[in-house]
Amino acid sequence: MPKVSVVIPVYRQAHYLAAAINSLLAQTLEDFEIVVVDDGSPDDVPGALARASSDPRIKLVRQENKGLAGARNGGLAVAAGDYLCFLDADDTFEPLKLEKQVRLLEASPDLGWAYCDIITTNADGEPSAEQFRIAEQPRELSGDIFPSLLQGGFFPPHTVMVRRSVLAKEGGFDPVLGGHADYELWLRLAGAGHRAGFIPEPLVRYRTHGESMSKDGRHMDETRLATLVKIFRLFPDRAGAGVHLLQQDIQNLFTAHQWLRLKRENGELTGGGGASSGGVPANMQAITLLPLLRQAQRVKGQPDQVAVWDSQIGGRPERCLYLQPPAELLYRVPTGVAGTLVTAVSVHEEAWTKPTGGGCEFHLRADGRVIFVIAIDPFNLPEDRIWHEIRVALPHNGKGWHDITLETRPIGNSTAYRWGVWRAPSFIHPSEKETVTAT
């Protein structure tokens, strides 16, 4: 029995088939079979397959046209592998794809399926100028990804490897849902409690061209709606929690638009987020931590306890990092030079008058040592309703980087609303030119 079965549905894309097959024959893991499903295609699939390879691991299934989901299900019916993958005829795998996903699933029996990042290509198979990276999405990408999936389908089917036992229990693709049948299946797996493992490496190539089903906007809109209606009926409680996250995203977008509008109206909009001090000397440069949020390690707290929003403490809109305590983030600043960490902290103004809101402790650490701690209680101490400025010198770190930890802790036992706010944390250091000159 093969370790992996790869199902390739083909309809009007036989001219791409050789590239897909060759990408499989180049895999570092060799224990697999290829199930090619000729879904009643008018072009010569058997001929294209014969020209591509005579490898005995290839099976050909021929059936009347049943659509993409029906073709994948036709392949599943004869697949014999412990793990299952899906490769559209116009896409390809990178050589390590099967090996790395099998390794992850065998090392993590609690995972029902795994997926990876992508390289987007044009019709000729060359990388596109604009690349979409799954790893850069501000969502939970491993574990329970049901809420993340409800925010939008963000990976194509050939990124996935799923255990045969999981599909045997939950079923295959819903033929009624066409271009969203794969999205519905991932939602159904996640909704049923099957945890996913994400590999942040681009192990597949995703070809975009005019023949792609995803280009049919009307079809995609209709099948997305049908998918969500089905999932909401199957998992109403879980779907409600996902909508809650969607509303938070909408609030974030609204706040961001307000911030941009105010900055533009005040003539303050520049090309990038500056340091919290309001300006950087010409001989210095600043690394602002806000754009690095996706690369930060969430040491403590849940995803909805971390956000980048606007705050108007003091009457002026400022871009800030919000940490609902208890929450802790670790940033790795990609330089070890001596410099100054600049920020300011406060409690969000909406918590100032809430008796149950309580205050926050702010803990700032750098390179393993505590460099600043402050407790702020704006409800009981009105004088705390300001920005508390922080400016701390960091010595040179011979490791070549600085580890910066931002943490908020609650004062007291209340868990009521009390966002801890960090104003544009930035590391200011001599510019490269100044460093060379000093040397």
C-alpha positions as CSV (number, residue, x, y, z in Angstrom):
1,M,0.0,0.0,0.0
2,P,1.4,3.4,-0.9
3,K,2.0,6.0,1.8
4,V,0.4,8.8,-0.2
5,S,-2.2,9.0,-2.9
6,V,-2.2,12.1,-5.1
7,V,-5.5,12.7,-7.0
8,I,-5.3,14.8,-10.2
9,P,-8.6,15.7,-11.8
10,V,-8.3,16.6,-15.5
11,Y,-10.9,18.5,-17.7
12,R,-9.7,20.5,-20.7
13,Q,-6.2,20.9,-19.2
14,A,-4.3,17.9,-20.6
15,H,-1.7,20.2,-21.9
16,Y,-0.6,21.0,-18.3
17,L,-0.6,17.4,-17.2
18,A,3.1,16.6,-18.0
19,A,4.3,19.4,-15.7
20,A,2.1,18.2,-12.8
21,I,3.2,14.6,-13.2
22,N,6.9,15.6,-13.5
23,S,6.6,17.6,-10.3
24,L,5.4,14.4,-8.5
25,L,8.1,12.2,-10.0
26,A,10.7,14.7,-8.6
27,Q,9.5,14.2,-5.0
28,T,12.0,13.2,-2.4
29,L,9.5,10.9,-0.9
30,E,8.9,8.1,-3.4
31,D,6.3,6.0,-1.7
32,F,3.2,7.4,-3.4
33,E,0.7,6.7,-6.2
34,I,-0.8,9.1,-8.7
35,V,-4.5,8.8,-9.5
36,V,-5.4,10.8,-12.7
37,V,-9.1,11.3,-13.2
38,D,-10.2,12.0,-16.7
39,D,-13.5,13.7,-16.0
40,G,-15.0,13.2,-19.4
41,S,-12.5,15.7,-20.8
42,P,-12.8,16.5,-24.6
43,D,-9.0,16.6,-24.9
44,D,-6.7,13.6,-25.1
45,V,-6.0,12.8,-21.4
46,P,-4.7,9.2,-22.0
47,G,-2.4,10.4,-24.7
48,A,-1.1,13.3,-22.6
49,L,-0.5,10.9,-19.8
50,A,1.3,8.4,-22.0
51,R,3.6,11.1,-23.2
52,A,4.2,12.3,-19.6
53,S,5.3,9.0,-18.1
54,S,5.0,5.3,-18.0
55,D,5.7,5.1,-14.3
56,P,3.7,2.2,-12.8
57,R,2.7,4.3,-9.8
58,I,0.2,6.1,-12.1
59,K,-3.5,5.1,-12.3
60,L,-6.0,6.4,-14.8
61,V,-9.6,6.7,-13.9
62,R,-12.1,7.6,-16.7
63,Q,-15.6,8.8,-15.9
64,E,-18.4,10.9,-17.3
65,N,-18.1,14.6,-16.5
66,K,-19.1,15.2,-12.9
67,G,-17.3,18.5,-12.3
68,L,-14.2,19.2,-10.2
69,A,-15.5,18.0,-6.9
70,G,-17.0,14.8,-8.5
71,A,-13.6,14.2,-10.2
72,R,-11.7,14.4,-6.9
73,N,-14.3,12.1,-5.3
74,G,-13.8,9.7,-8.2
75,G,-10.1,9.6,-7.4
76,L,-10.7,9.2,-3.7
77,A,-12.8,6.1,-4.4
78,V,-9.8,4.2,-5.8
79,A,-6.9,5.9,-3.8
80,A,-5.1,3.5,-1.5
81,G,-2.7,5.7,0.4
82,D,-2.7,6.5,4.1
83,Y,-2.5,10.2,3.3
84,L,-4.3,12.0,0.5
85,C,-3.3,15.0,-1.6
86,F,-5.1,16.8,-4.4
87,L,-3.2,18.4,-7.3
88,D,-5.1,20.2,-10.1
89,A,-3.6,19.5,-13.6
90,D,-2.4,23.0,-14.0
91,D,-0.5,23.2,-10.7
92,T,2.7,21.6,-9.4
93,F,4.4,20.4,-6.2
94,E,7.9,21.4,-5.1
95,P,10.2,18.4,-4.5
96,L,9.9,18.3,-0.6
97,K,6.2,18.7,-0.4
98,L,5.2,15.1,0.3
99,E,8.1,14.4,2.5
100,K,7.6,17.4,4.8
101,Q,3.9,16.9,5.2
102,V,4.2,13.2,5.9
103,R,6.9,13.9,8.5
104,L,4.7,16.5,10.2
105,L,1.6,14.2,10.3
106,E,3.5,11.2,11.5
107,A,5.2,13.2,14.3
108,S,1.9,14.8,15.3
109,P,-0.9,12.2,15.6
110,D,-3.2,14.9,17.0
111,L,-3.3,16.6,13.6
112,G,-5.9,15.5,11.1
113,W,-4.4,17.4,8.1
114,A,-1.5,19.6,7.1
115,Y,-1.1,22.4,4.6
116,C,1.7,24.6,3.3
117,D,2.4,28.0,1.7
118,I,2.3,28.7,-2.0
119,I,4.2,30.3,-4.9
120,T,1.8,32.0,-7.3
121,T,2.7,31.8,-11.0
122,N,1.4,33.1,-14.3
123,A,0.1,30.9,-17.1
124,D,3.7,30.1,-18.2
125,G,4.5,28.8,-14.7
126,E,6.8,31.7,-13.8
127,P,6.5,33.3,-10.4
128,S,4.1,36.3,-10.5
129,A,5.2,39.8,-9.6
130,E,2.6,39.9,-6.7
131,Q,2.9,37.0,-4.3
132,F,0.3,36.0,-1.7
133,R,1.9,34.4,1.4
134,I,-0.3,32.4,3.8
135,A,2.3,32.8,6.5
136,E,1.7,36.5,6.5
137,Q,-2.0,36.3,7.3
138,P,-2.8,37.6,10.8
139,R,-4.7,34.5,11.8
140,E,-4.3,31.3,13.6
141,L,-2.7,29.0,11.0
142,S,-2.3,25.8,13.1
143,G,-4.5,23.9,15.5
144,D,-8.1,24.9,15.5
145,I,-8.3,27.0,12.3
146,F,-12.1,27.1,12.0
147,P,-12.4,30.8,13.0
148,S,-9.6,31.7,10.6
149,L,-11.2,29.8,7.7
150,L,-14.5,31.7,8.3
151,Q,-12.6,34.9,7.7
152,G,-11.9,33.7,4.2
153,G,-10.5,30.7,2.3
154,F,-6.8,31.4,2.1
155,F,-5.2,28.3,0.6
156,P,-5.8,26.2,-2.5
157,P,-6.5,22.4,-2.3
158,H,-3.1,21.3,-3.5
159,T,-1.5,22.7,-0.3
160,V,-3.3,20.1,1.7
161,M,-2.4,16.6,2.9
162,V,-5.2,14.8,4.9
163,R,-5.3,11.5,6.7
164,R,-7.4,8.8,4.9
165,S,-9.1,8.1,8.2
166,V,-10.3,11.7,8.5
167,L,-12.0,11.7,5.1
168,A,-13.4,8.3,5.8
169,K,-15.2,9.7,8.8
170,E,-16.2,13.2,7.5
171,G,-16.7,12.5,3.8
172,G,-15.3,14.0,0.6
173,F,-16.1,17.0,-1.6
174,D,-19.6,18.3,-2.0
175,P,-20.3,18.3,-5.8
176,V,-23.0,20.9,-5.4
177,L,-20.5,23.6,-4.3
178,G,-18.3,23.7,-7.3
179,G,-15.4,26.1,-6.9
180,H,-15.9,26.2,-3.1
181,A,-16.2,22.5,-2.5
182,D,-12.6,22.4,-1.2
183,Y,-13.3,25.4,1.1
184,E,-16.4,23.7,2.5
185,L,-14.4,20.5,3.1
186,W,-11.7,22.3,5.1
187,L,-14.4,24.1,7.1
188,R,-16.2,20.8,7.7
189,L,-12.9,19.1,8.9
190,A,-12.0,22.0,11.2
191,G,-15.6,22.4,12.5
192,A,-15.6,18.7,13.4
193,G,-12.6,19.2,15.5
194,H,-9.7,18.0,13.3
195,R,-6.7,20.1,14.0
196,A,-4.5,21.4,11.1
197,G,-0.7,21.8,11.0
198,F,0.7,24.7,8.8
199,I,4.2,24.4,7.2
200,P,5.3,28.0,6.5
201,E,7.2,27.1,3.4
202,P,6.0,27.5,-0.3
203,L,5.9,23.8,-1.2
204,V,3.4,24.2,-4.1
205,R,3.0,26.3,-7.2
206,Y,-0.4,27.8,-7.9
207,R,-0.9,28.7,-11.6
208,T,-3.4,31.5,-12.4
209,H,-4.8,32.0,-15.9
210,G,-8.0,32.9,-17.7
211,E,-9.3,29.3,-17.7
212,S,-9.2,29.1,-13.8
213,M,-12.6,28.5,-12.2
214,S,-11.7,31.2,-9.6
215,K,-12.0,33.8,-12.4
216,D,-15.7,33.1,-12.7
217,G,-16.9,35.7,-10.2
218,R,-20.6,34.9,-10.3
219,H,-20.0,31.2,-9.8
220,M,-17.6,31.8,-6.9
221,D,-20.0,34.2,-5.2
222,E,-22.9,31.8,-5.4
223,T,-20.9,28.8,-4.2
224,R,-19.3,30.7,-1.3
225,L,-22.7,31.7,0.0
226,A,-24.0,28.1,-0.3
227,T,-20.9,26.9,1.5
228,L,-21.4,29.3,4.4
229,V,-25.1,28.5,4.7
230,K,-24.3,24.8,4.9
231,I,-21.5,25.3,7.5
232,F,-23.6,27.6,9.7
233,R,-26.3,24.9,9.8
234,L,-23.8,22.2,10.7
235,F,-21.8,24.2,13.3
236,P,-24.0,27.2,14.5
237,D,-22.2,27.8,17.7
238,R,-18.7,27.7,16.2
239,A,-19.9,29.8,13.3
240,G,-21.1,32.5,15.7
241,A,-17.7,32.7,17.3
242,G,-16.2,33.1,13.8
243,V,-18.5,36.0,13.0
244,H,-17.4,37.7,16.2
245,L,-13.9,37.7,14.8
246,L,-15.1,39.0,11.5
247,Q,-16.7,42.0,13.2
248,Q,-13.5,42.7,15.0
249,D,-11.7,42.7,11.7
250,I,-14.3,45.2,10.3
251,Q,-13.8,47.4,13.4
252,N,-10.0,47.3,12.8
253,L,-10.4,48.3,9.2
254,F,-12.8,51.2,10.1
255,T,-10.3,52.4,12.7
256,A,-7.4,52.2,10.2
257,H,-9.4,54.2,7.7
258,Q,-10.2,56.8,10.3
259,W,-6.5,57.1,11.2
260,L,-5.4,57.5,7.6
261,R,-8.1,60.1,7.0
262,L,-7.1,62.1,10.0
263,K,-3.4,61.9,9.2
264,R,-4.1,63.0,5.7
265,E,-6.3,65.9,6.8
266,N,-3.7,67.0,9.3
267,G,-0.9,66.8,6.8
268,E,0.9,64.2,9.0
269,L,0.7,61.2,6.6
270,T,4.2,60.0,5.7
271,G,5.7,57.0,4.0
272,G,6.0,54.9,7.2
273,G,5.4,54.7,10.9
274,G,7.9,56.9,12.7
275,A,9.2,56.5,16.2
276,S,7.0,57.2,19.2
277,S,9.1,60.3,19.9
278,G,7.5,62.0,16.9
279,G,10.7,62.2,14.8
280,V,14.0,60.6,14.1
281,P,17.3,62.6,13.8
282,A,18.8,62.6,10.3
283,N,21.8,60.5,11.5
284,M,19.6,57.9,13.0
285,Q,17.1,55.3,11.8
286,A,14.1,53.6,13.5
287,I,12.8,50.1,13.4
288,T,9.1,50.4,14.3
289,L,7.6,47.2,15.8
290,L,4.0,47.6,14.6
291,P,4.6,46.4,11.1
292,L,6.5,43.3,12.6
293,L,3.4,42.1,14.5
294,R,3.0,39.0,12.2
295,Q,6.6,38.0,12.9
296,A,6.2,38.5,16.7
297,Q,5.9,35.5,19.0
298,R,2.7,35.5,21.1
299,V,4.1,34.2,24.4
300,K,0.9,34.7,26.4
301,G,-2.7,35.5,25.5
302,Q,-5.1,34.6,22.7
303,P,-5.2,36.2,19.2
304,D,-8.1,38.5,20.0
305,Q,-6.0,40.0,22.9
306,V,-3.6,41.5,20.4
307,A,-4.4,44.2,17.8
308,V,-3.0,47.3,16.1
309,W,-5.5,50.2,16.3
310,D,-5.6,53.9,16.6
311,S,-5.7,55.7,20.0
312,Q,-6.4,59.4,20.7
313,I,-5.1,59.8,24.2
314,G,-4.2,63.4,24.5
315,G,-6.4,64.3,21.6
316,R,-4.0,63.3,18.8
317,P,-4.5,60.0,16.8
318,E,-1.6,57.6,17.3
319,R,-1.0,54.2,15.9
320,C,-0.7,51.7,18.8
321,L,-0.3,48.2,19.8
322,Y,-3.1,47.0,22.1
323,L,-2.5,44.1,24.5
324,Q,-5.5,43.0,26.5
325,P,-4.0,41.5,29.7
326,P,-2.7,39.0,30.4
327,A,-0.8,39.2,27.1
328,E,2.9,39.1,26.1
329,L,4.6,39.5,22.8
330,L,8.3,38.8,21.9
331,Y,9.8,40.8,19.0
332,R,13.2,40.0,17.5
333,V,14.7,43.2,16.2
334,P,17.1,42.3,13.3
335,T,20.1,44.2,14.6
336,G,22.3,44.0,17.6
337,V,23.7,47.6,17.6
338,A,23.4,49.9,20.5
339,G,20.4,52.1,20.4
340,T,17.3,53.4,22.3
341,L,13.9,51.8,22.7
342,V,11.2,54.5,22.6
343,T,7.5,54.1,23.3
344,A,4.8,55.3,25.7
345,V,2.1,53.3,27.6
346,S,-1.4,53.9,28.8
347,V,-4.8,52.3,29.3
348,H,-7.3,52.7,26.6
349,E,-9.5,55.8,27.2
350,E,-12.8,53.8,27.2
351,A,-11.6,51.9,30.3
352,W,-10.9,55.1,32.3
353,T,-14.4,55.4,33.8
354,K,-15.2,51.7,34.2
355,P,-15.1,50.7,37.9
356,T,-14.6,47.1,37.0
357,G,-11.9,47.8,34.4
358,G,-9.1,48.1,36.8
359,G,-5.6,49.1,35.8
360,C,-2.6,47.4,34.0
361,E,1.0,46.7,34.7
362,F,3.3,47.2,31.8
363,H,6.5,45.1,31.7
364,L,9.3,45.9,29.2
365,R,12.2,43.5,28.8
366,A,15.2,43.5,26.4
367,D,17.6,40.7,25.8
368,G,16.4,38.8,28.8
369,R,16.5,41.6,31.4
370,V,13.8,43.8,32.8
371,I,14.3,47.4,31.7
372,F,11.0,49.1,32.7
373,V,7.9,48.4,34.8
374,I,5.0,50.7,35.5
375,A,1.5,50.3,37.0
376,I,-1.3,52.5,35.6
377,D,-4.7,52.8,37.2
378,P,-6.7,55.6,35.4
379,F,-10.0,54.9,37.1
380,N,-8.7,55.5,40.6
381,L,-5.9,57.9,39.6
382,P,-7.1,60.5,37.1
383,E,-3.5,61.7,36.8
384,D,-2.7,58.4,35.0
385,R,-4.9,59.4,32.1
386,I,-2.0,60.4,30.0
387,W,0.8,58.8,27.9
388,H,3.6,57.6,30.2
389,E,6.8,58.1,28.1
390,I,9.5,55.4,27.9
391,R,13.0,55.9,26.5
392,V,15.6,53.3,27.5
393,A,19.1,52.8,26.1
394,L,20.1,49.3,25.0
395,P,23.7,48.3,24.8
396,H,25.2,46.4,21.9
397,N,24.2,42.8,21.6
398,G,26.9,40.6,20.1
399,K,24.3,38.0,19.0
400,G,23.3,40.3,16.2
401,W,19.7,41.0,17.3
402,H,17.7,42.4,20.2
403,D,14.8,40.5,21.8
404,I,12.1,42.9,22.9
405,T,9.3,41.7,25.1
406,L,6.1,43.7,25.7
407,E,3.8,42.4,28.4
408,T,0.6,43.7,30.1
409,R,-0.7,42.3,33.3
410,P,-4.0,43.0,35.0
411,I,-4.1,44.8,38.4
412,G,-6.5,42.8,40.5
413,N,-8.7,39.9,39.5
414,S,-11.1,41.6,37.1
415,T,-11.1,40.5,33.5
416,A,-13.2,43.4,32.3
417,Y,-12.2,45.6,29.4
418,R,-8.8,47.3,30.0
419,W,-6.7,47.4,26.9
420,G,-3.1,48.1,27.6
421,V,-1.8,50.4,24.9
422,W,1.8,50.7,23.6
423,R,2.4,53.7,21.4
424,A,4.4,52.9,18.3
425,P,7.2,51.0,20.0
426,S,10.4,51.7,18.1
427,F,14.1,50.9,18.3
428,I,16.2,54.0,17.3
429,H,19.9,53.4,16.4
430,P,22.6,55.1,14.3
431,S,22.2,54.8,10.6
432,E,24.4,52.4,8.7
433,K,26.5,55.4,7.5
434,E,27.0,56.7,11.0
435,T,28.0,53.2,12.3
436,V,30.6,52.8,9.5
437,T,32.0,56.3,10.2
438,A,32.2,55.7,13.9
439,T,34.0,52.4,13.3
